[in-house]
Amino acid sequence: MDAELEALLAAGEAPVDIGFGSVAGHERARFVEMMIEAIQGRRVAFSTGWTGMQEAVLPDNIYNGGEEPHQHLFPRTSAVIHHGGSGRTNSAART
């Protein structure tokens, strides 16, 4: 697992995991704004997946990473917010 993500996971309260695979719509900038507003400063592990948001400028409380192994990440998070794809749904349900 990425060292920056490990640091986020180890530094206090369990973060929220957010991942939407390829689902981000056509208004990626608005999507990022809504995500930042919705999380209200909570720590987040954001799995950019295929959203095209790998280069998004995010506040320090949001780790902007790729696809981390669900089986290692999800048990260390407080919640999993996702798009309903089979992979994340299955992994989140098993956690």
C-alpha positions, 0 to 999 in steps of 0.5 A, a space after each residue: 500500500 502507498 506510504 502516503 495512504 498508510 500515513 493517512 490510515 495511521 493518523 487518527 480516526 479512520 477515514 472515509 473511502 470514496 471511489 466511483 470507478 469510471 463514474 464521474 460524469 461530464 462535470 468532473 470539477 463540480 463532482 470534486 466540489 460536491 465531494 469536498 463540501 459533502 465530507 465537511 473536512 473529514 479525512 478521505 481516501 479517494 480512489 480515483 479509478 477511471 474518473 479522470 480526476 487523478 490530477 484534481 487539486 484536493 485539500 490535505 484531508 483527502 488522499 488522492 490515490 489510485 486503486 488500493 486493494 479493497 481487502 486491505 483498505 476497507 477494514 481500516 475505514 469508517 465508511 465506503 462510499 461507492 458507485 455500486 459496481 460489483 467489485 466495491 460492493 462485494 468488497 464492502 459487504 465482506 468487510 
